[in-house]
Amino acid sequence: MNEAPATLIGTAIARPDAVDKVRGEARFVDDLAFPGMLHAAVVRSPHPHARILGIHAEAARSMPGVVVVLTAADVPGENIVHVIVDDQPALAADVVRYIGEPVALVAAETRRAARAAVDAVRVDYEPLPFVASPLAALEPDAPQVAVPSAAEGGNLFNRMVLVKGDVDGTFAVADVVVEGTYETGYQEHAYLETQGMIAVPDGLGAIAIYGSMQCPFYVQNAVAKVLGLPLAKVRVVAAATGGAFGGKEDVPSLLGSLAALLSSATRRPVKLVLDREEDVLTTSKRHPSRVFYRTAARADGTLLAIDVDIVLNAGAYQTLSSAVLWRSLVTAAGPYRVPNVRVVARSVATNTVPNGAFRGFGSPQVIFPHESQIDLVAERLGIDRVEIRRRNVLHSGDRTSTDHLVRDSVGIAETLDRAAELADWTARLERAATYNRASRETKRGVGVACVLYGVGLGGKAPFLDKAGATIKLEPDGSIAVAIGTVEIGQGLTTAVLQVAAEGLGVPIDRIHLSPVDTSRVPDSGPTVASRGTMMSALAVLDAAGRLRERIERVAKAHRIAKREIAQRLPEIARFFWLENFDPAVEGWASTEPVSWDPATGLGDVYPVYAYATHIAEVEVNVDTGEAHVVDYVAVHDSGRILNRVLASGQVEGGVAQGIGFALMETIEEKDGRLIVNGLTTYRLPTIRDVPLAAAVDFVEALFPAGPFGMKGIGEVPVMAAHAAVARAVAHATGRNPTRYPLDPPRIKSLLGEKP
């Protein structure tokens, strides 16, 4: 696309959606109401695994205000919530497989009445053997969790491999070999707004769904299947969405289906909004992981081979586990040249809440190991940690772990050099050493992490890497734009308006971006994988080019010069209306084809990669084990930056989330039950945990196929942040941490270990 500097591209314009949100005027799901609207509540399983013997709802049905109680027998279509694999029922029919699984639904005149009726529904269960650990679930005698048709065998949902070169032979002759086993736990999305959906009868047997979501077309497919309707009769509208981070990719398909079942049965609007405790206990999380990682290198620090075994806890149903696992597989080597690679990745069914996408999905679980391993190699060889990365990072013309020849937009080396410069790396290490010699109570440590991230859905789901847009010139010269990806707080609205204004050559205040509505644009794929802005911007540019051509043709016919078009657009629009010219256009975008072989794991897995280098400095209290991030540098290559303020905000938010993942966020599990009480007992980073003087910068390695040379940024900051913080803790303590979170008890145990 156009790589020349543009008037609005790179300009930090104000967010048009910010004012309503700051004033509290933005209308989120729970702010919406429809005439005659009912409220929904869900009867959920108290058991991790049990057979349903009977459901007794007579008492609930007779309670004041209760309109209907539904069970699996009342599902008019297929009792399946389609995501990737058809294994999860909307309502459990015979067996429940995790605590919190929906068993029955209630719709009542008030939310209080609905929740009271839930308590009155009696379900007879026969408890069954259960398993909560993925490693235990792989044992031959483990209880069967997985739906047989959805598993590779036993409780193994997915097994993926990546093999390149001679791994065993290389390890046999390497100058240095290091290995470790690394574990990460649950991470809660902790979005500001809990999950919520409203289903509304839409006339002629159709239904409309309004909700907080990332993937309206996923919801459309799921609701159509459960109700037995054609897609054309299911309309999905994305309401203002108060954060998502991946948690509103899969779960809204389930909640939208549940609300739709009740609305279909009552022919009235039905609202289903989870409270915080219900949301935390029953919705998807970041997959807990166990990763064994071996690394081989030459004496000069050149990486030669990796051998990696990845196990992810998928929970009771697959939802998005195959996509998450695939990204773990192809990201396991990081942004480095590694000629010999073997990765075996498995996702495993357990009797726990299903896990799904979380910002960076599947990548943080392997970044923690690969950045730890490269530091261990550097330590063994006496090489500076920035220098060993400099010797191994990808450059244009290199091949990734999947044998993908990367040619364009490879800026990882530039991010590393710029981050080291901003952090004053060598002097910072010297200052930390001086500080540590003088201080007994606290120790300072500095960590660095480099990451790559495949933008889009790539070879695992190339059919989803598409986007549509419509643009309409109104008779008064204003312009309406519609796209299929969703504003979830990341600034998509602002970026798309900038691109539309630039593409049309008109003032940005003449353009309005409509709410996402599946009836306005074709299936545009999900708002995930840092693809939303890039793909929708490409579609908008395609549409803008078509409309601009029409506008210029009409202007020429009426002797209006090109330089006058923006000023005289209302006049031109009037000619469209008077002379019956079509003022509406459609745009379309899809990524370049990729080739990936699932048998070997090799191929061109993504159209392009984004890169980043982060450097963190922490201070560890030796007596308490507390760690605080005291300084931070983050440098990203996301191609051309459309709006530096938006991009910096994404980085700063990702750093906070990464600090939480590394140092404090965790949920313990016991007998299949998550031990957490909403956000009361889930520790999140606050403003006091984030370094206020963090330096954020960008290097712009342009992507020729991206809009104005841009790629994605949304996922990448959190991916680099947790690893940089963890490696800083390692430097401060002199120990190699192998399990998250690095909370005070774990750091104390590290300090107590022998060197």
Buried (B, 14 or more C-beta within 10 A) or exposed (E): BEBEEBEBBBBBBEBBBEEEBEEEEBEBBBEBEBEEBBBBBBBBBBBBBBEBEEBEBEBBBEBEBBBBBBBBEBBEBBBBBBBBBBBBBBBBBEBBBBBBBBBBBBBBBEBEBBBBBBEBBEBEBEEBEBBBBBEBBBEEEBBBBBBEEBBEEBBBBBEBBBBBBEBEEBBEEBBBBBBBEBBBBBBBBBBEBBBBBBBBBBEEEBBBBBBBBBBBBBBBBBBBBBBEBEBEBBBBBBBBBBBBBBBBBBBBBBBBBBBBBBBBBBEBBBBBBBEBBBBBBBBBBBBBBBBBBBBBBBEEBBBBBBBBBBBBBBBBBBBBBBBBBBBBBBBBBBBBBBBBBBBBBBBBBBBBBBBBBBBBBBBBBBBBBBBBBBBBBBBBBEBBBBBBBBBBBBEEEBBBBBBBEBEBBBBBBBBBBBBBEBBEBEEBBEBBEEEBEEEEEBBBBBBBBBBBBBBBBBBBBBEBBBBBBBBBBBEEBBBBBBBBBBBBBBBBBBBBBBBBBBBBBBEBEBBBBBBBBBBBBBBBBBBBBBBBBBBBBBBBBBBBEBBBEBBBEBBEEEEBEEEEBBEBBEBBBBBBEEEEBEBBBBBBBBBEEBEBEBEEBBBBBBBBBBBBBBBBBBBBBBEEBBBBBEBBBBBBBBBBBBBBBBBBBBBBBBBBBBBBBBBBBBBEBEEBBBEBEBBEEBBBBEEEBBBEEBBBBBBBBBBEBBBBBBBBBBBBBBBBBBBBBBBBBBBBBEBBBBBBBBBBEBBBEBBEEEE
